[in-house]
Amino acid sequence: MPSPYRAIFAAPGSKGFSAAGFFGRMPLSMMGIGVVTMISQLTGRYGLAGALTATLAMAAAVFGPQVSRLVDRYGQRRVLRPFTLVSVAAVAGLLICAQQGAPDWTLFVFAAGAGCVPSVGSMVRARWAAIYRGSSRELHTAYSWESIVDEVCFIFGPIISIGLSTAWFPEAGPLIAAAFLLVGVFWLTAQRATEPIPHPKSQHTGGSALRSPGLQVLVITFVATGAIFGAVDVVTVAFAEERGHKAAASLVLAVYALGSCLAGAVFGLLHLKGKPATRWLVGVCAMAVSMIPLQLAGNLTLLAVALFVAGLAIAPTMVTTMALVEAHVPRTKLTEGMTWTSTGLAVGVALGSSAAGWVVDAAGAKAGYAVPVAAGALAAAVAFLGYRRLAKPVPTGGRGEDDRHLRTDDDERVA
C-alpha cells in the first residue's frame, strides 16, 4: 500500500471500520443490478425491472437522509441496526413475491421497504472525518481510500450478483446482497471506539443540512450523475443479452468500476492545490463527455474500453464532492450532508434506470445509451450554473461557530 494510505491506517480502529464498511456497501452495487437480472430472468420485462430498481432507489432517497439525521443525534449503533433489519426483511419479501409470481404491486411495496437501507458509506466517511478533522491532507487520502473501496464494490458486486442470479437461481444476487448488508452494518456498529459522538437535538440549529446553498448544487448535480450510473447498468445488461452474452455484463460493468478505482488510487496520492470547486466542475464535465463514445460501441469489447475510460473521471469527482460537503455543512449535520449526496445519486439512479428500461423495451439496447448522454449533459449544465455557490467561502458564523461550540462540548466530555 502506498505510504499515504498506510499512514491513515495508523489511527486505532481504522482498519476495522473500513473493512466493515466494505461489506456494508456491497449491496450498493449488487441490489439494483440483482433486481434487474432477477426480474428479467423471471419475466423478461426490462421496463418492470427498471421501475422496481427506481422504486428501490427512490425509497433510499427518501429514507436515507432521515436515517442519517437520526444517526447524527443518537449515534450509529442505536439507529442503524433496526433500520437494517427492516430493510433485510423487505428484501426477503421481495424475493418471495418475485419467485411466487405475485402481483406487481407487491413487488413495489417490498422494494420500497428495502429502500430504508442506511448509507453505510456516509457512516464510514463520518468516522474518518471525526479522526482527521483539521488535517486536510490525511482526510483527502481517507476519502480517496473510501472511493477506492466503493469502486472495488462495483467491480466485484455486479459480477457476484449477476453471476449468481444467472448460474444459480434468479433471486441469488439480491439475497447475497442482503446478507452482506446485515454482516457489514452489525460489524461496523459493534466498533464503538471510533463511532462519532452524537450531537443532541439541542445542538441541531438551522434545520436540515440541505439548506446549505453549496450542498444544494452538489445534490442536484448528483441527481443527473446518478441517472448516468442507473442508465448504464440497465442498458449494459440489455446490450450484453442482445449479443447472447448476458452474464458478460457483469465483467463489462466491472471494467467501468476498475477505471474509477485506478483513478481514485492515483488521486489519493496527489497533494493538489487550487480550488476544489474547480476540480469538481472539471470532473463533472469529464464524466458528461465520456458518455458520448458509448453510442458508438458495436460490441462488448469496444463497450468495455469506452466504459473504462469513462470510469476514470468518477472517483476523483466523488472524492472532491466529499471534501466540498465537509466544507459547506456544519459538523453537527455532516453525516446527513454526506447522505444527501448519496440521496441525489439514488434519485438519479431511479430516474436513469427507469428511463433506460423503457427506452430499451421500445427501441433496443443501443438506443438506450442516449439516456446517459442526456443525463451527462444535464449534470454539466447544473455544475456550471452552480459553480459560484461552491466557490464561495463558507459564511462566518455558520460552520465555524458550530465547530467551536462542539469542541467545547467535547472538551467537557473528556474532562
C-alpha positions in Angstrom: 0.0 0.0 0.0 1.5 3.4 -0.9 2.7 5.4 2.2 -0.1 8.0 2.4 -2.7 5.2 2.6 -0.6 3.3 5.1 -0.3 6.5 7.2 -4.1 7.0 7.6 -4.5 3.4 9.0 -2.2 4.2 11.9 -5.3 5.5 13.6 -6.6 2.9 16.1 -9.7 1.0 14.8 -9.5 2.5 11.3 -8.8 -0.9 9.6 -11.8 -2.5 11.3 -14.4 0.1 10.5 -13.2 0.5 6.9 -13.4 -3.3 6.4 -16.9 -3.4 7.9 -17.9 -0.6 5.6 -16.7 -2.6 2.6 -19.2 -5.4 3.4 -21.9 -3.0 4.2 -21.6 -1.2 0.9 -21.6 -4.3 -1.3 -25.4 -4.1 -1.7 -25.0 -0.7 -3.2 -23.6 -2.4 -6.3 -25.4 -5.6 -6.0 -29.1 -4.9 -5.2 -30.2 -2.8 -8.1 -28.4 -4.9 -10.8 -29.5 -8.0 -9.0 -33.2 -7.0 -9.1 -32.8 -6.1 -12.8 -31.2 -9.5 -13.5 -33.8 -11.4 -11.4 -36.9 -9.8 -12.9 -35.5 -10.1 -16.5 -34.8 -13.7 -15.8 -38.2 -14.4 -14.3 -40.4 -12.2 -16.6 -38.3 -10.9 -19.5 -39.7 -7.4 -18.7 -36.9 -4.7 -18.5 -39.5 -2.0 -18.0 -40.7 -3.7 -14.8 -37.1 -4.3 -13.7 -36.1 -0.7 -14.2 -39.3 0.5 -12.4 -38.5 -1.7 -9.4 -34.9 -0.5 -9.3 -36.2 3.0 -9.5 -38.6 2.4 -6.6 -35.7 0.9 -4.5 -33.6 3.9 -5.2 -36.3 6.5 -4.6 -37.1 4.9 -1.2 -33.4 5.0 -0.3 -33.5 8.7 -1.3 -36.5 9.4 1.0 -35.3 7.3 4.0 -31.5 7.8 3.8 -31.2 11.4 4.9 -33.8 10.8 7.7 -31.8 7.8 9.0 -28.6 9.9 8.9 -30.2 12.7 10.7 -31.1 10.3 13.5 -27.6 9.0 13.5 -26.2 12.5 14.0 -28.4 12.8 17.0 -28.4 9.4 18.6 -25.4 7.5 17.2 -24.7 4.9 14.6 -25.4 1.8 16.7 -28.8 2.8 18.1 -30.1 3.8 14.6 -28.5 1.6 12.0 -29.3 -1.8 13.4 -33.1 -1.6 13.5 -33.3 0.0 10.1 -31.1 -2.7 8.6 -33.3 -5.4 9.9 -36.4 -3.7 8.3 -34.6 -3.5 5.0 -33.4 -7.1 5.1 -36.9 -8.3 5.9 -38.3 -6.3 3.0 -35.8 -7.8 0.6 -36.9 -11.2 1.7 -40.5 -10.3 1.0 -39.5 -9.0 -2.5 -37.7 -12.2 -3.4 -40.5 -14.4 -2.2 -43.1 -12.4 -4.2 -41.0 -12.5 -7.3 -40.3 -16.2 -7.1 -44.0 -17.0 -6.5 -45.2 -14.7 -9.3 -47.2 -12.4 -7.0 -48.9 -9.3 -8.4 -46.7 -6.5 -9.5 -47.9 -4.2 -6.8 -46.5 -6.5 -4.1 -43.1 -6.2 -5.7 -43.2 -2.4 -5.5 -44.3 -2.5 -1.8 -41.4 -4.6 -0.7 -38.9 -2.7 -3.0 -40.0 0.5 -1.2 -39.4 -1.2 2.2 -36.0 -2.4 1.2 -35.0 1.2 0.4 -34.7 2.1 4.1 -31.2 0.8 3.9 -28.7 3.1 5.7 -26.0 4.9 3.8 -23.0 2.9 5.1 -20.5 4.9 3.0 -21.5 8.1 4.8 -21.2 6.4 8.2 -17.6 5.3 7.4 -16.6 8.7 6.0 -18.1 10.4 9.1 -15.7 8.2 11.2 -12.7 9.3 9.1 -13.8 13.0 9.4 -14.0 12.6 13.2 -10.5 11.2 13.3 -8.8 13.6 10.9 -10.8 16.8 11.3 -8.5 19.7 10.7 -5.9 17.5 8.8 -6.9 18.2 5.2 -4.1 16.0 3.7 -5.0 12.9 5.7 -8.7 13.5 5.1 -8.2 13.7 1.4 -6.3 10.4 1.4 -9.0 8.8 3.6 -11.8 9.9 1.3 -9.8 8.7 -1.7 -9.4 5.3 0.0 -13.1 5.0 0.6 -13.7 5.9 -3.0 -11.4 3.0 -4.0 -13.4 0.8 -1.7 -16.6 2.0 -3.4 -15.2 1.1 -6.8 -13.9 -2.3 -5.6 -17.5 -3.0 -4.5 -18.7 -2.0 -8.0 -16.0 -4.2 -9.6 -17.0 -7.4 -7.7 -20.6 -6.6 -6.8 -22.1 -6.9 -10.2 -20.0 -10.0 -11.0 -21.3 -11.7 -7.9 -24.9 -10.6 -8.3 -25.3 -11.2 -12.0 -23.2 -14.4 -11.9 -25.1 -16.0 -9.1 -28.5 -15.0 -10.5 -27.7 -16.4 -13.9 -25.8 -19.5 -12.8 -27.6 -20.4 -9.6 -31.1 -19.1 -9.3 -32.6 -15.7 -10.2 -33.0 -14.5 -6.6 -29.5 -15.3 -5.6 -28.0 -11.9 -6.3 -30.3 -9.8 -4.1 -30.2 -12.5 -1.4 -26.4 -12.3 -1.1 -26.6 -8.5 -1.1 -28.9 -8.6 1.9 -26.5 -10.9 3.7 -23.6 -8.5 3.0 -25.7 -5.6 4.4 -26.5 -7.5 7.6 -22.9 -8.5 8.3 -21.4 -5.1 7.4 -23.8 -3.0 9.5 -23.6 -5.2 12.6 -19.8 -5.4 12.4 -19.5 -1.7 11.9 -21.8 -0.8 14.8 -20.0 -3.2 17.1 -17.0 -0.9 16.9 -17.9 1.7 19.4 -14.5 3.3 19.9 -14.4 5.0 16.5 -18.1 5.9 16.4 -18.6 9.7 16.1 -20.0 11.4 19.2 -23.7 12.0 18.6 -25.0 15.5 18.9 -28.3 16.1 20.9 -31.2 17.7 19.2 -30.5 21.0 21.1 -27.2 21.4 19.1 -29.0 21.0 15.7 -29.9 24.5 14.8 -30.9 25.9 11.4 -32.9 22.9 10.1 -31.7 20.4 7.5 -28.2 20.3 6.1 -29.8 20.8 2.7 -30.3 24.5 3.5 -26.6 24.9 2.6 -26.5 26.5 -1.0 -23.4 24.6 -1.8 -24.9 21.3 -0.8 -27.9 22.0 -2.9 -25.7 22.3 -6.0 -24.0 19.1 -5.2 -27.2 17.2 -4.7 -28.9 18.4 -7.8 -25.8 17.7 -9.9 -25.7 14.2 -8.4 -29.2 13.5 -9.4 -28.1 13.8 -13.0 -24.9 11.9 -12.3 -26.9 9.1 -10.7 -29.0 8.9 -13.8 -25.8 8.2 -15.7 -25.0 5.2 -13.5 -28.5 3.8 -13.4 -28.9 4.0 -17.1 -25.5 2.5 -17.8 -26.3 -0.5 -15.6 -29.6 -1.3 -17.2 -28.6 -0.7 -20.8 -25.4 -2.7 -20.4 -27.3 -5.8 -19.2 -29.7 -5.5 -22.2 -26.8 -4.8 -24.6 -25.0 -7.9 -23.5 -28.2 -10.0 -23.7 -28.9 -8.8 -27.3 -25.5 -10.2 -28.2 -26.1 -13.5 -26.5 -23.7 -13.0 -23.5 -25.9 -11.6 -20.7 -23.5 -12.8 -17.9 -20.7 -10.8 -19.5 -22.5 -7.6 -18.5 -21.0 -8.1 -15.0 -17.5 -8.1 -16.4 -18.1 -5.0 -18.6 -19.5 -3.1 -15.6 -16.6 -4.3 -13.5 -14.2 -2.7 -16.1 -16.2 0.6 -15.7 -15.6 0.5 -11.9 -12.0 -0.5 -12.4 -11.3 2.7 -14.3 -12.7 4.7 -11.4 -10.8 2.6 -8.9 -7.4 3.2 -10.5 -8.1 6.9 -10.9 -9.1 7.1 -7.2 -5.9 5.4 -6.1 -3.7 7.8 -8.0 -5.8 10.8 -6.9 -5.3 9.9 -3.3 -1.5 10.2 -3.7 -1.7 13.7 -5.0 -1.5 16.9 -2.9 -3.5 19.2 -5.2 -3.6 22.9 -4.9 -6.3 25.3 -6.2 -10.0 25.4 -5.6 -11.8 22.1 -5.0 -14.8 23.6 -6.7 -12.9 24.0 -9.9 -11.6 20.4 -9.8 -15.2 19.2 -9.2 -16.5 21.2 -12.2 -13.8 19.7 -14.4 -14.7 16.2 -13.1 -18.4 16.5 -13.8 -17.8 17.8 -17.3 -15.4 14.9 -18.0 -18.0 12.4 -16.9 -20.5 14.0 -19.2 -18.2 13.9 -22.3 -17.2 10.3 -21.6 -20.8 9.1 -22.2 -20.7 10.1 -25.9 -18.5 7.2 -27.1 -20.9 4.6 -25.6 -23.3 5.1 -28.5 -20.5 4.2 -31.0 -19.6 0.8 -29.4 -20.7 -2.0 -31.6 -19.6 -4.9 -29.5 -18.9 -5.8 -25.8 -15.1 -5.3 -26.2 -15.4 -1.8 -27.5 -18.1 -1.0 -24.9 -15.7 -2.2 -22.1 -12.9 0.1 -23.4 -15.3 3.0 -23.6 -16.6 2.4 -20.1 -13.1 2.0 -18.6 -12.2 5.5 -20.0 -15.4 6.9 -18.7 -14.7 5.5 -15.2 -11.5 7.5 -14.9 -13.5 10.6 -14.1 -15.7 9.1 -11.4 -13.6 8.6 -8.2 -11.8 11.9 -8.3 -15.1 13.7 -8.7 -16.6 11.8 -5.8 -13.6 12.4 -3.5 -13.8 16.2 -4.3 -17.5 16.1 -3.6 -17.0 14.7 -0.1 -14.4 17.4 0.6 -16.9 20.1 -0.6 -19.6 18.6 1.7 -17.2 18.7 4.6 -16.5 22.4 3.8 -20.1 23.5 3.4 -22.0 21.6 6.0 -21.9 22.1 9.8 -20.2 19.5 11.9 -23.4 18.5 13.6 -25.0 17.6 10.3 -22.0 16.1 8.5 -23.5 12.5 8.2 -26.7 13.9 7.0 -24.9 16.2 4.5 -22.9 13.3 3.1 -26.1 11.2 2.8 -27.8 13.9 0.8 -25.2 13.4 -1.9 -26.0 9.7 -1.8 -29.6 10.6 -2.0 -29.1 12.7 -5.1 -27.3 9.7 -6.7 -30.2 7.4 -5.6 -32.8 9.6 -7.2 -30.8 9.8 -10.3 -30.3 6.1 -10.4 -34.0 5.7 -10.1 -34.8 8.1 -12.9 -32.0 6.8 -15.1 -32.7 3.1 -14.7 -36.4 3.6 -15.3 -35.9 5.7 -18.3 -33.3 3.4 -19.8 -35.5 0.4 -19.2 -38.4 1.9 -21.2 -36.1 3.0 -24.0 -34.6 -0.5 -24.2 -38.0 -2.1 -24.4 -39.1 0.4 -27.1 -36.1 0.8 -29.2 -33.4 -1.6 -28.2 -30.2 -1.5 -26.1 -28.0 0.7 -28.3 -30.7 3.4 -28.3 -30.7 3.2 -24.5 -27.2 4.8 -24.3 -28.8 8.1 -25.3 -30.1 8.3 -21.7 -26.7 8.6 -20.0 -25.6 11.1 -22.7 -28.6 13.3 -21.9 -28.0 12.9 -18.1 -24.3 13.8 -18.5 -25.2 17.0 -20.4 -27.7 17.9 -17.6 -25.1 17.3 -14.9 -22.6 19.6 -16.7 -25.2 22.3 -17.1 -26.1 22.3 -13.4 -22.5 22.2 -12.4 -21.7 25.3 -14.5 -24.7 27.2 -13.2 -24.0 26.3 -9.5 -20.2 26.7 -9.6 -20.2 30.2 -8.0 -22.1 28.8 -4.9 -19.4 26.2 -4.4 -16.5 28.6 -4.9 -17.8 31.0 -2.3 -16.2 30.6 1.2 -18.5 29.2 3.9 -20.1 32.2 5.7 -18.6 33.2 9.1 -20.8 32.1 11.9 -22.1 29.0 10.1 -19.8 26.0 10.3 -17.1 27.8 12.2 -19.3 28.8 15.2 -20.9 25.4 15.2 -17.5 23.7 15.4 -16.2 25.9 18.2 -19.3 25.2 20.2 -18.9 21.5 19.7 -15.2 21.5 20.6 -16.2 23.0 23.9 -18.8 20.2 24.4 -16.2 17.5 23.6 -13.7 19.0 26.0 -16.3 18.9 28.7 -17.0 15.2 28.0 -13.3 14.4 28.2 -12.9 16.4 31.5 
